[in-house]
Amino acid sequence: MSCSGEVVQEEELIQIKPGVLQQLKKAKYGVADHSTVQLCHWTKKSFKNDGDCYKHKFYGISTHRCMEFSPAGMYCENRCVYCWRPMEFYDSLKMEPERVTEPEEILTKLMEERRKLIMGHYGDIKSDKQKLDESLSPSHYSISLSGEPTMYPKLPELIKYLKSLKATKSTFLVTNGQEPDMIKRLSDEDALPTQLYLSTNAADYESFLKINRPRYKDSWERWNTTLEMLKELDTRTVLRITLIRNYNTSDEMIPALASMIKRSSPHFIEVKSYMHIGRSTNRLERTHMLEFDEVKRFASELASQSEIFSVMDESEISRIVVLQNQERFIDRWIPAYLETN
């Protein structure tokens, strides 16, 4: 009640709409208010000792103890042609700070949703029970999944909360680069993740519009502002380049990309093929995927033209090659890197 005696209505918290919620549950998402969590393909395979995610191969991340989630499940500024998430349900470009759930509450709810998803695997005789037990206490957080996490106005508080948890060893944040002000906030508030990914799929304005289908009129400027910030941020940085046949795979694109990566000088570049999965199959064909040899050739040529990157590793099953910056060399292994920084 206000001092004038009027009843003040509290703003309702943002909730994912019931119809959308049911579809997400059917797709094995855990949902809490405006946030989502899911067990990825590789996490489930790791429960059976049947392989690990390339993040384990490249950086030493423990696959079965990785929690992939988003604090902005149905919010994104782009409608990327290759997105395999349920973007047709995205309906807003703003998350009002007074209507979002607090970081600690988000994590408490999502951890419970994730626990429910894990419980189903205890009944599988192929599951490694020790791994399942360990997975209930995540050591790595991948802030990506559906939506754009930098739209969540309390992201700095969220990342700092994750860092405060005893079991946490690392955090990854994937962004489309449309919220450079939030990236600056993360830096200013000492809330940068262990590793920051910038989604990269175009070296020119026309390709950027065609692939990302952005909602902001100044989307290209926003993305370039974020790109320029990478070389100054006090954390590990990665450009994730998704290659889509007939969209961004011509040899003419490589010099422009090489120039772009010189400007931003990230620590790593992940060059990967588009994968024909999820809802992207409604917009693209299987032929839009590149063969692994094609990814390797593109990555090798990009490294050569950049003059500062070399091939570090690869994962054939995920059709991805990772390049490492030789001018800003850091230890690829997250555990070792954290011990010396």
N, C-alpha and C positions, 0 to 999 in steps of 0.2 A: 504494500500500500504506500502511495506517495504521501508527502507531507500535507498535500491539499485534501487528503482523504479519499482520493480516487484510487481504484484498484488498478494496479499496473500489470498488464498481461505479459508474462514471460514469453520470449520467442520460442516456438517449437523447434526442437532439434531436427536437423535434416535427416530424413529417412529414405531409404531406397523404396520405391513404390511397390506395393504388394504384388502386382502382376509381374514386375521385373524380378522381384525377390524370388518368386516361385521358379522362374526360369533359371536363375542363378543357382538355386539350390539343386535343381535337376542336373545342372552342369557341374555339380560337386564343388561349388563355392561355399565358403562359410561367410556369413554376412552379419555385420553389426552396425546398425545405424547407417552411415554413409560409407562404411569401410568394408573391404573384402579380403579374404584370405583363401588360399588354395594349396593343395599338395601338387607340385608339378610332376610331370612325367618322370623326371630323373630322380626326384625324391622317392617316389614309389618304387622305382627300379632298385634304388640303393637299399631299400628295406630288405630286398631279396638277394643282396650282394650281386646284382645283375648289371652293374655299371654305375658310373658317376657322371655328374654334369661336367661340362667343359670348364666351369669355374673351379672345380676341384683340380682338374688337369693343369690349368693355366696358373692358378693363384693359390691353390692349397685349401680351398674352402671345403668344409665338411658337408657333403650333400645332404645326408640324412638329418643334419641339425640346422638346415637352412629353412627359415620361415619367409615365404614370399607373400607379401601383402600390399595393400594400397589403402591409404587414408582417404582417398578420393575416388571410390570405385566407379562412380557413374559421371565423372566430370573430366572433360578434356577439351582443349581448344582446337584440336585437329580431328579430321576424319580420315586418317591415313588409309590409302587404298590397300595396303598389305596388312592392316591390323587384324589380328585373329580374335580380339576381344569383343564383347557385346556392345560395340559403340553406337548401335542404333538406338540404345536406351539413353545415351547421353543427352541431357535436355537443358543444361544451364552452363553459363560461363563464369559463375561466381559462387563461392562458398562464403556466406556471411559469417564473420568471426564469432558473432554472438549466437549462431545457430549450429556450430559444430561441436562434436563431442571432444572432451578433453583427452590429451594424449594417453595418460595412464589408463583411463577408462576404455579407450579404444583397444589398447594392448591387452587389457584384462579380458575383454569380451572376445577379441580375436583369438587369443590363446585358447580360450575354452572352445571356440568353434573349430580351431585346428586340432585340439585334443580329440574332439568327436570324430573328425575325419581320420585321424590316426588309429583310433580304437578299432575301426573296421578291419584293419590289417593284422590285428592280433589273431584273428581266426584263420589266417592263411598259413598253412604249415610250411610254406616256403620262406616266410618272413623270419628275419633275424631278430629274435626277441630283445637282445641287448641293444641293437640299433633302434628298435621301436622305443624302448625305455629312454634311451639317450635323446631321441628326437623330441620328446616331450619338453625338453629344456633347450631351446634353440641357442646356438652360439653365433649364428650369422643371420642377419636380417637383410633381405632383398626387397627394397621399397620400390616396387614396380607394379606388376600384375595389371589390372584394368585401370583405366583412367590415368590422369596426370597428377602425381603426388605433390608437385610444387604448387598446385592450386589450393592445397590444404593450408589455411592461414596460420596454423600452429605447428608447422613442420619443424622449426628450430627446436621447440620444446619437446616434440616427439623424438627427434634424433638424440637430444641430450638425455632424455629419459631412457632410451634404448642403451646408450653408452653407460648409464648408471647401473644397469642390471649386472649382477655378478657373473652370469654365464656368458655375457656378450663378448665376442672377440672381434667382430667386424660388422660394418654396415655398408651396403651398396645402395646407391640412389640412381635411378634411371629417369632422365628428364628429356622432354622434347624441345627444351630451350625457349619455351614461350613465356617464361616468367623469370627474366633475368634479375628483377628486383628481389625475388625470393632467394636466388642463388647468392646475391650480395648480402641478404640478411643472414643466411647460413654462415657466410664468412665472417661478417661483423659480430655475430653472436656466438662465435666459437662452436658452431653446430654443424660443421661440414661432415659428411659421411667419410668412412674409410676410403671409399672409391666412388667417384662421381662419373656417371656415363651420360654422354650427350648423343642422342639418336641423330644419325647423319645419313642422309640418303640422296642429297642433291648438291651440286656445286654451282648451280645457277638458279635464278629466280623462277623461270618458267617450269623447270623440272620440280622445283620445290613446291610450287602450287599444284602441279599435276599429281604428285605423289602424296603430299601431306594434306591437301584439301583443307587449309586452315580457315578458321573463323575470324581471326583478327586481321584487319586490313594491313597492319604493320608487322605481320608475322615474320617476314624475311629479315626485317631490321631487328626484331626481338631475338631471333635465332642467332644472328651474327653477333649481337651484343654478348650473348651467352658464350658463343664460341671464343670471342676475344678475351673473355675472363679466365679461360682455362689455364693459360700460362702463368697467371698470377695467384691462383688459388693454392692454399696451403694444404693440399690433399692429393691423393692419387687421382688422375683423370684419364678417361678413356673416350675415344670416339668410336661409336658402334655404327659401322656402315652396313646397311642392308641392301644387297644387290637384287634387283628385279629385272629379269630379261625384258628388253625393249623399252625399259624406263630409264635406267641409269647405268647401263653396262657397256656403253660404247667406249672405245679407246680414247675418243676425244674428251671424255670426262676426266681421265686420269690426271692430266696436267693441272686442271683447275682444282681437283681434289688435293693434289700434291701441294699446291700453293696454299690452300686452305689449312692443311695440317701444319705447314711451316709457321703460319700466323698464330695458330693456337698452341702448338707444341705440346700435345698431350703426352702422357707417359706411355700409353698403349693405344693401339688401334685394332679393333676387332672387325675383320672383313668377313661377312657371312652372307649366305644365300637366303633369300626369301624362302620360307617354308610353307607349303600348301596345306595349311591346317586351319581348323576352327572356322570362324565366320569369314575369313579372307577368301575362302573357296567360293563365296557368292560373288566375288568381284574379279578374281584372278584365276588363271588356269594352272594346271600342274606344270605346263611348259614354261611358266614364268620362273620356275626354280632353276638355279644353275647347278651343273654337275660340279663335283668337288674340284676336279682338275681345272675348271674354269675359274673357280674362286681362287685357287692357288696362283694361277697365272695373273689374275687381276691384282691380287695382293702383292705378288712379287714385283710387278711393274710399278705399282704405287710406291712400294718401299724404295725402289731404285730411283724413281723420279723425285722422291722427297729428299733424298740424299742424307737424311738423318735417322731413318728407320731401317730396321732389319727384321727378317722373319724370326719370331721367337718360338712359336709352337703352332700346332694345328689339331683339329678334331674332325676326322673324315665323316663320322656318323652325324655330326651336327653341321657339317659343311661350313666350317669356320676356320680362319687363319688369324693368328694374333701377331701384330708387329710391335716391336719395342723401340722406344726412343733412345738412341745412343748418345745424344747430347744431354739428355736429362735422365740418365740411367738410374733406376732404383731397383731394389730386389723384387723380383716377380712374386715371391712367396709372401703372402700376407702375414703369417705368423712371424717370420724372420724380419720383415719390414717393420712391424709394430714393436718388436723388441729393440730395434735400433733407432726408433723415432719417438 
